[in-house]
Amino acid sequence: MPWQGLARPGGSGEDDVALWTVHGNGRRLVRDAVVASGERLSWPLTIGFGLQHLLAMFGTTTLVPLLTGFPLTTTLLLSGVGTLLFLLLTRNRVPSYLGASVAFVVPLGAAADQASASPAALLGGIMSVGLVVMAVGVAVKALGVRLLESAMPPVVTGAIVLMIGLSLAPQSVSSFGQQPVPAALTLGTVVLLTVISRGMAGRAAVLIGVLVGWTYAALAGDLVQERLDELAAAPWVGFPQLIAPQVHISVMPFVLPLVVVLVAEHVGHLKAVAAMSGRNLDPYVGDALIGGGLATTLAGSAGGSAPSSNAANIGVMAATRVYSTAACMVAALAAIVLSFSPKLGALINTVPLGVLGGATLVLFGLIALVGARIWLDAKVDLADPVNLVVLGTAVIAGVGDLTLRLGELRVTGMVWGSVGIVLVYPILRSLADARSAAAEH
């Protein structure tokens, strides 16, 4: 069994790497059954769920390097390796796939335009962000998860998860609109199978929906010719290009605010998975931050776009209720294989944007509602003025992508919305509590 040698002989408890036990008979699932992180189905089914994760992450993980200028195959390689390291450092207990983060696109573009940063200098910025995130994770492990909970209580993490889901809505709707018919077929298949199927088809709805939309687009001649040409020209085997980073102080003001965003994303997604799977993952917050920071550092050190916990993959888990880290491992290994085979990567890249839009329309909506669920489970008082003003403003700024300028620095709504929630909310909450206490005396 994979990773069996990583557990201490005769060991048990939280320090061991969790091994997979077979869920039921490994072939059938009860309608509402949850496959936990330490469980797996039969390997053929696990590979199928891993392919769903691969397709879910492929959209942003291929788009981001196109926007940042970093090599696609390198990004795929480091995304897969980063995910494996994350699973190892969280002792195989936190299901997650680390795909290329869209949060880096605008700050890196601003650094290139305004500070004339070279690709190597941008990679140095990514690496620096990863190191700081790792330091935050070490601090959380050393001082306890309450250190982070004081700054990121459920009211904050719920808002960030909600903002992540809703902020991705324009991307999904735009992709859907480019090819409405295959997108609608994909969306209809995913929704229909999820609602009416009591078996494995409902759990594999995203994969089946993408295949249905992809097949229709191919038969209708709706595949992008440029991508078909790239598929024909791509070699079967090729080695990813590695780029050495350079650390430049001029890049730091553009990228360091992303530390808060990455911490918020990792914690928010961990809370989302915990809420959906009914497990307490708080003991692994520090490990998740160290793992995520290490993956980002590795990407910056070798030429890949910065990875983070991918919202679409969290959506896949919400839709399938399969939280097995084995499926995440399969997706990571597949990404590594694709990075050495430009032909296979180009094949998946022929999936039309409209088809991906039809699938993500469901997945991103699930993410947004998980944020609301975190609020409900924590009984967040939405009549409280502090909650209404801070969270409402930040969420709308993030969803509307309200971009602010600080001198020459452009800060997107997602970035300053997350920073605002994490930094401003505790201050205003303390002031409000102090005022209430004074009024009582």
Order of alpha helices (4+ residues) and beta strands (2+ residues): beta-beta-alpha-alpha-beta-alpha-alpha-alpha-alpha-alpha-alpha-alpha-alpha-alpha-alpha-alpha-alpha-beta-alpha-alpha-alpha-alpha-alpha-beta-beta-alpha
